[in-house]
């Protein structure tokens, strides 16, 4: 599945994306905002991640001007029911409204193609930009899950839970 818009393309990842993936995700702030992304992020991390295929996940590469510039995914998909939304974007593209448009396309895809009824996302308390992306796309704040997320370093973080229902 490929989704083309004026500003970006959402497409499956390829092994040849490893170098650009490693370069653009290798950012302290991006790693801080994601659950399982190490910092520094190395080429071997990208190759390892690209080699893993999970049957309950759909990952799209966000391609901007021919470059791997981020990722958007549905995780923990339960057929005809729900999926968790996750995403990140290379820092050089922040503040341009791109991720809001990416999430809009993913919501359309989830509801129309996957026939899911609930899309949800957990956001760490300090990630106000991500909360803004979700709110712009009609996601509602459902509550705070205390110490719900365990980072790779063992730290427990609160997650703000947002959801959109069809």
BELSUL-V10526 format. One line per field, one symbol per residue. ss: DSSP state (A for helix, B for strand, O for the rest). Layout:
ss->???
This chain:
ss->OOBBOOOOBBBOOOAAAAAAAAAAAOOAAAAAAOOOOOOOOOAAAAAAAAAOOOOOOBBBBBBBOOBBBBBBBBBBBBOOOBBBBBBBBOAAAOOOOAAAAAAAAAAAAAAAOOOOOBBBBBBBOOOAAAAAAAAAOOOBBBBBBBBBBBOOOOOBBBBBBBBBBO
